[in-house]
Amino acid sequence: MPKPKIITHDTTRRNFMRMGVSVASGIAIPAGLIACSREGGNAPHPLQTFVQPPMLEAKNGLLDLTLTASYWDSKLSGADPKQQYPVSLRAYGYESNGPSYSGPTLVVKGGDQLRIKLVNNLPVNPPFLALRDPTNYMKPNTTNLHTHGLHVYPGIYSDKKPLEYGDYVVDPNYGGVTPKGDTRQYVYNLPIDHPAGPFYYHPQYHGSSAIQVASLMQGAIMVRGPVDELPEMAQAKELIFLFQAPYFANNQTADNYGVKDGQLEKFSQVANHPTGFGLRNNNLANAKEYIDAQPVLINGVRQPTIVMESGEVQRWRFINTQVFNYLNLSLDEHVLHQYTMDGWGSSTYQDYPDARQKGGRGIILAAGNRSSAVIKAGTPGTYLLRSLPVKIAQGEQTAVLPGDVLAKIIVLEPQKLKEQEKSFATAIPAVPLPISDYLKPITDSEFASAGGKKRSILFNMVGNESLESAASTQSAWDKVMSKAGGMAQEVEESFKSNLAKAKQEVSKITGKPVEGSTYIPPFKMPVYEYQLQASNTSTQNVILGAVEEWTIFNFNPIAHAFHIHVNPMYITKVNGNSVKPYWCDTVALPPGGTPEMPTSITFRMRFNDFTGPYILHSQMLQESDLGMIQLVTVVPV
């Protein structure tokens, strides 16, 4: 069985996981938010260019808003923060506010109700014939909404008129929130014991999720809980980092598939080179393993500046909204004290010191992962928040994403104020930190008493080549005739083209137009080496209240990012070896898998509270749109 290929610098730009050809990218930051003004540790009053979206907070147990999807015309920056690109990308607005670099941050707590009326003001989808073009998969302007990681009802409230929807993302091809003003009312009732942490929302309409999220359609959700009420946490300034990597056509890419500069309209723009363009590292000894990557923005800003005072404590919320790439977070000469992984808290910190001196491993965030960390500013100076190089495939094909500078942190001399007069936190909250009762470990005895049911799920990206020999029934004669027919057509078209040129010459001599002097070549359907697959290839049926153990096997060199909706995972094993268990809802499958020796992760899961259909899939959304996705249906006892 052929293996998916990883693009390296010594190969042609084809075939990343058999997705073929080259992709457009570009990169982005809001106009006026370039992180280049008055920087430097010696500046008397350095300018903080870090911005974050507006925060909408629930009141009296309710947060009710209208979210609108439409195009946003702006200027965003690329790898160089000073270089601006005009763009027209899909984005969210809210209430009477127009679209921007992200949706608003939604702040709720356990027991609250979150109501979002989604309005789709995107233009109509391309005509039906365009849907047959494999560069324009499915319906790029039909959408829906997923609250990534929330433990909420996934179905439809059929007793409501008009209908109301939970975290419902299993729309058929004829469903979804259609363009030109269609609406859908989403209602999310958070359980009273819902864990506290960072979550986010984004579209999940099958076939179109990658190009919509790779525009600017995402926003943060903060679920508050007892940990946020600790005095030191409440006093610490909270910064929310939406790590984004918008893709769009520009004149620096070889093939934009006929898409105008600044736009993202074809699936192939994100599928044929899913890691993107703009960043590489050619100066290392093993540079051939380093592949191109999309430069990362934080809340729409490329390399923003954060200003702190020495001794100041802040809490940073990291959300990797990228559609494919990993992050490997490290802060120069500082320690990141992590206390949530995804939205699931820990009673203790996991410390990540400057990873440049610690084997190069910082906080690893696959696409869709989130993290919360406490940071205490050290000696005055200028420091960099980095994403260090991270390996995303190994074995027969090895690939490393290059490092990137994400933000600049300027630490100032402390002001001569007494501690009680300072307006910011100076102490790291003490452990143990409070966590939700929902996060009780799933013990061996609980698993056994529930029946001990186990399942296996296989993740395997297969190119079309492996299907050709089995699918082809042509005889040798048929193949010869087919080729001859193609040659005959080429001869005919060449004759038509030459005849048109001859008529053009006659027209020039006589000064009169000659009918047939314009040659229009026949349309040829592009053929790419990826296969579009159905989303409903398999369904995992589970009984409400079950406790099960699942093993996800990775047959590929690439580290697919596994995400399951509604219920979190209690990770117990990696490659069959026991690890210290932890909760998450998105997890990187170990790289280096093969059909003969797949890698794996094993988790336990409680299927509590909600019945209905939802999905498991690769959070590398190009893969999900191509078919790396299954249905899960929880049924009542």
N, C-alpha and C positions, 0 to 999 in steps of 0.2 A: 504494500500500500504506500503510495507516494507521500512524502512528508511535506508540510507547509514550509515554504522558503522564507527566510528572513533577509531583508535587504541590507547589504553592507556596502561600503564604499567601493569595493572592488567587483561589484556585480552591476548588471544593468538595472535600471529602475523598473523592475517588473516584480510582480508576485510577492507581496507580503501576505502570507497565508493564502496563497492562490487567489488573491483579490485583484491581481493584475495591474498593469499600467502605472502611471504616476498621478498624484493627486494634487489639486490646488490647495493652498493654505492661505497664508497671509497672517497677520496677527493684530492684536487689538488693544486700544485703550481709549476711554472717552476723551473727547477734545477738551483741552484746558486742564487735564489731570496728568500731564506728563511729569514724571518724577525727575526733574532736572534743575529745579530752581533753588538757588541759595542752599546748596547742599555742602556737606563737609563738616567735620568735627570742630573746625576752628571758627565756623560762622557764629556770630554773636547771638543770632536768633534763627536757628535753622527751621526751615519750613517743613511741617508734616504734610506730606502729600498722600498719605494713606487715608482713603475714604471708605465708608461702608454704607450699604443701602439703608434706607429709612426702616425703623422698627415699628411694627404694629403689634400692640399688646392686648391680649384678651382682658375684658372687663366684666366683672360679675359672671364669670364662667363662660363667656362667649366672645369669639372673634369672628366677625362677619365682614367679608370684603368681596369686591368684584375684581377679578384678574382678567386682563385683556391681552390676547395675543395679536400682534400686528408687526409690520415691518418698522425698523428703526434706521433712519438715515443719519449717519454721524461720521466722525473720524476716529479711528482707533490706531494704536501703534503696534509695531512689530518688535523683532528682537532688539533693535535699537529703539529705546524709548522716545527718541526725538523724531523718528520717522513716522509720519502719519499716513494712513490709508483711508480714503473715503469708503464707507461700507453701507450696505443696505441689507440688514440681517433681521431675522425673526427675533422678537424680544417681548418681554412682559411689561405692561403698564398696570396701574391699579387705581381704582376709583376714578377721579378726574385727571390723574397724572398720566402723561404719555409714556411710551416705552423707554427703557433705559438699559444700562449694561447688565441689570439683573432685576428680578422681582424683589418686592420688599421682604424683609426678615419678619417672620411670623412668630410671636412669642406666646406660648401657651403653657399650661401645666396639667398634670393628671386630673381628670374629672371635667376638664373644659370641653366645650364643643367648638370645633373649627368649621366654619361654613365658607366655602369659596364658590362664587358664581363665575364660571369660566366662560368668557365671551371670545369667540374666534373671529377676529376681523382680518385675518389673512385673506388674500385673493383666492379665487377659485383655483382648483387643481388644474394641471395641464389637461388638454383634451385626451379622450380615451386612447387614441392611437399612441400618444406619447408614453402611456403607461407600459407599452410593449418595449420601449427602449430600456435596455438594462442599465443605462447610466441614470435613469430616473425611476427608481424602484418605488412602487406603491404610490401613495398620495402624500406628497410632501407638505401640503397645507391642511390636511386633516389632523386633528390632535386630540389629546385627552390629558389627564393629570394623574401623576403618581406621587404619593408622599413617601419618599424613600426611607425605609426603616421603621416607620410608625406601626405600632401594633394596634390596628384598627380594622373595622369590618370591610371586607373586600367586595361585597356584592351590591345589589340594587335594592333600595327601599321601595318595593313594588306597591306598598300600601299608600304611598304618597302620590298626590296628584297636584301638579305634574311630578314625574318621577324624580327621586333624589338618589344620588350615587355615593357609595363609599369609595374605598380605594380600588375602583373597578377599572381594570386595564385590559380586559380580554375582549375588546371590541372586535367584531368581525370586519372584513374588508369593506362591507357596506355600512359600517357603524362609525363610531367616533363623533367628535364635535366638528362638524363640517364647516368649510369657510363661509365668508360673507355673512357673518352675524349670528350663526348658530350658537346656542348657549347650553350649558349643563350645570346643574346645581350639585356640588359635592358637599357631603356632610361627614365629618370625622368626629366621633365621640371617643375621646381618650379615656382609657380605664383610669380609675383613681390612683392605681399603683404604677402607672406608666413610668418607666425609667427616665431620668433626666439626662439631657445631652443634646448634641447637635444632630439635626436631621436636615433633609432638604426636599424640595419638590421640583419635578421636571416632567416633560411629556414621556409617554410610554406607548404611543400608538405603533403597533408592530409594522416594521418596514420603514418608518419615518422617524423613529426616535433619535437616530444618530445625527441626521442633518438638522433636526430641531434643537437638540441639546448642544450640538457643535456650533450653533448660532449663539444665542444668548438667553435661551429659555431655561432658566433655573433660578432658584431663590432658596434662602436658608429658612429652617424652622428650628427654633430653640425651645426645647421642653424644659421648663424649670422644675426644680424639686428641692428637697431638704439641703442638698449640697450647695445650692445657690443662696440659701439663707444663712450660711455660715458668715459671721461678721467679716472675716478676712476676704471671703469670696465676694460678698456683696460690695465691699469697698474697692476691690480691684477693678481697674478699668478693663472692660471686655472688648476685644477686637475680634471681628468675624472675618475670616479669610475664605472667600469663595475663589478657589483656584480654577481659572478658566483658560481655555485655549481655543478661541474661535477660529474656524477655518473659513477662508473665502478666496475667491479667484483674484489673482493679481498678475501683472505682466512679468513677474520674475519666475513663474512656473512654466514648465514646458507645455503642458496641456491642461486647459481649463474647461474642456468639453463644451465649448461654445458658450460658456457662462460669462456674463459681463463682469468686469473687475469689481470687486467689493461684494460679490454675491455668493451665496451657497445654495445652489438649485439642483445639483445632480448628486445622487448617491455615490457615484464613483469619485467625487471630490474627497470624500472621507473614507471610502472603502479601498481604493487602489493604493493609497499610501497612508494607512490609518495613523501612523505615528507623526505625520505631518512634515513640515519643512521649516528651515530657519535656524536650527541649532545643530551643530555637530562638533566633534572634537578630533581634528586631524593630527594633533601634535603628540599623541601618545603612542607608545610602542605597539600597542594592540589596537590602533585606531580603526583597523578594518572591522572590528566588532562593534564600533560605535555607529549607530544609525541616526538619521535625521529625526528631529523632534520639533514639535510645535512650541514656540516660546509661551511661557505661562504669564497670565495676568492675575492680579489680585483685585477683585471687585472692579474689574475693568481697567485697572492701572498697571502699567508695566513698571516693575521695580520701584514701588513707592517707598517713601521715607517715613519711618516711625521715630518719633522723638520721645525719649524717656529720661528720667532723672536717676542718677546712680542710687541704688537701693530701692527703687520703685518696683512693685510687684504688679503684673498684669496677668490676665488669663486670655489665652488665645484659642479660638475655635477654628480648626482647620477642616475644610470641606473640599475634597477633590472632585470637582464636577466635570473633569475631562472625560471625553468619550472613549479614550483608549489608554493613555499614558499613566505611568506610575509617578509618584513623588518619593523622594528620600530626604526628609527634612532634617536640617542641622543648622544650629546657630553658633557662629564663631565664638569660642571662648565662653560659652554659657551652657547651662543645663536646661533642657526642656523636661519639666516634670509632668508626664502624661497621667491623667486621671480618668479619661473615658476613651474607649476604643469604639468607633462608631457612636451610637447613642447609649452605650451600655457602660455604666460606671464601675469603678473599682474602689475598694476601701483604702487602697494604698497607691502610692505613685510608682510608676515605672520611669526611671530616670534615663534620659538620653543626653549625655554630655557631647561636646563638640566631636562629631563623628569622623572628622578628618584625622584625628589621632586614635580613633577607636574602631579601626577596621573598615571604615567607610559606611557603616550601617547606622542610619538615623531612624526617625519615625517613617516607616514604609507605609504609604497610602496607595493602594490600587485604586483604579477608577471606581468612584462611589464610596470609598472609605472616608471616615471622619475621625477626628481626634480632638481632645481638649487637653491643653497644657498650661501649667503655671510657669511664668518666667520672672526671675528677679534680675534687674539690670545691675551689672557689675561696674568695673572701673570705667570712668569716662573715656570715650573714644567712639570710633565708628566700626560697626560690625555688620556682617552680612548673614541674612537668612538665605540658605542655599537649598537647592535640591541636588544632592550629590549623585554621581553616576549610579545607575541601578540596572542590574541585569534582568531582562524580561524574557529571555529565551536562552537555553543552553543545550549542549549536546551536539548533535549533527549540525544544528544551526544555532549559533550563539549571537545574541544581540544585546547591546548595552545602550540605554538611553543616556545621552550626554548630561553633564551637570549644567545647572542654570542658577543664576543669581535671581532670587525672587523678591527680595526687599533689602533695604538698607536701614539699620537701626543706629541712631545717633544717641549716645548716652552722655548726658550733661553732668557737670559738677552739681552735687546736692546743694540746695538752697539752705541758708542758715536759719532754719526754722526748727522749733521744737517738734518732736514726733506728733504730739497731739494737735499741732497746727497744720500738719501736712494734709493735703487734700487727696492723697492717694494712699494705697495700701503699701505697707513695708514688710509685712510678715506673710510667709507662705502658710496657708491653712494646715493645721496639724492633722495627722491621721489618728484613728481611722476616720475616713470620710463616710458619710451616710450614703447608702444605696437602697434602691427599691427592693421590697420583699419579692418582687417578681423574679429577681435574679438568683433565687436559691439554686445551688448546684443540682444537677440531675445525677443522682447517685446510682451506683450499680443496683442497689436494692429497689429504687424507684423504677428503673428501667426494666428490671426483671419482673417486678410485680405487675407492670403494664403489658407483659407478654413478650418482651424482648425482640420485637419485630425489627428486622434490618432490611435496608434497601441499598442498591447500588445504582449510581447514575454515571453515564459515560459522556465525557466531553471530548469530541474529536472533530477537528476541522479537516475535511477531505476535499481535495481539488477535483476538478472535472476529469483530469487525466485518468484517474483510477476507474472512472465509469465508462470510458470510451470503449475499451475492449469488450466489456460485458454488454454494453448497450448496442454496439454496432452489429448488424446482421448483413451488411453489404458483402457481396462476393467481390472477388478481385475485378471481375468484368464490370460490375456496378460502379466500383470506385474509378476505374478507367473512364467509363462513360460520363460519370459525374464530373471528373476533371476536364474531360473534353468539352462538355457542355459549358463549363465555366470559361474555358479558353475561347469557345465560339462566341460567347457573349462579349468577352473582352475585345475580340476582333470587330464585332458589330459596333460596339461603342466607340472604338477607335476610328472606324469609318465615319460615323456620325460626327465625331469631333472634327476630323479633318475636313469634311464637307462644309461644316459651319464656318471654319476658318477661311475656306476658299470663297464662300459667299460674302464674308466680311471684306475680303480684298476687292471683290467685284463692287461692293457697295462704296468702298473708298474711291474707286476710279470713276464710277458713274455719279457719285454724290446722292444716290437714292437708296433707301433701305431695301434690303432683299430678304424676303421671307425665309426663315430657317437659318439666319446667320448667327443665332445665339444657341449655343450648345448647353443643355442642362443635363448633367450626368445623373444617372439613376441613383436613388437613395439606397445606401447599403447599411443594413443594420449592424451596429458595432457588436463585436463578439469579444467577450472578456472571459478570463479563466476563473470566474467565481460562479457558483450555482445558487440561485435563489430557492430557498426551501420554505415549506409550509411551517407555520408556528405550532400547529396542533398535532405534531407527530406522535405524541405520547401524553398520557395523563396519569399522574400519581393520585390515586384515590385513598383518602385517609379518613378514619373515623374521629369525630370530635372527642377530645379528651385523651387521645392516644399519646403515648410517649415512644418515640422511635429513634433508631440509630441509622444514619445514612452515611455512605462513603461515596465521595465524588472522585472519579478517576479521570486523570488527565492523560490523554494519549498523544499529546503534542509537545514539542520543545518549548512553545510559548507558555507563559504563566497566565492562563485565562483567569479572569476575575469572576468568581461565583457569587451571585446574589439571589436570595430568596425573599419573597415578599411576606409581610404580615407577622410571621413568627421568627424570633432571633435564633441563632445557632449557638450551641454550647460546644465549642471545639475541644475534642479530646485527643485526637491523634493526627500526626502528619507523617505521611508515608508509612503508615502502620505502626509508628512508634508513639508511645504515650507522651503527651506534653502537659504542662500545667494548664488546666482547662480555663477557657475564657469565653466571654460572650461577644458576638458580633452579628452583623447581618450581611456583610460583604467580606469575602476572604479570597486571597490570592491562592490559586492552585499552584503547587510547586512546579517549577519549570523542569524541562528535561525528560518529559514523558515520551514513551513510545508504545505502540500497540503490544509489543512483547513485554515491556516493563513500564506500565503506567505509573505516574506519581499519584498521590491521593491526599485528601483530607477527610477526616471522619468527625461527625458531629452528632449530638443528640438534640432532640427538639420536642417541646410540648406543643401539641396542637390544641390550645385552649381558646375559649371565648368565642370564636367566630367560625361559622360555616361559610361555604361559598368557593368560587373559583379564583385562583390567582396564578402567578407564574414563578418559576425559577429560570434563570438565564445567565448568560455572560453579561457582566456590566460593561465590558468592552462592547459598546452598543452596535458597532458595525457587525460584530459576530452575532449578536442577538437578532438584528434585523435579517441576517442571512439564514437564520434558523437554529442557532444554538440556544434553544428555549424549549421549555416544556410547561404543560399545565399542571397545576395542583388543585384538587377539589376536596375540600373538607366537608363531609356529610354528617348529618346528625346520627346519633346512636339509634 
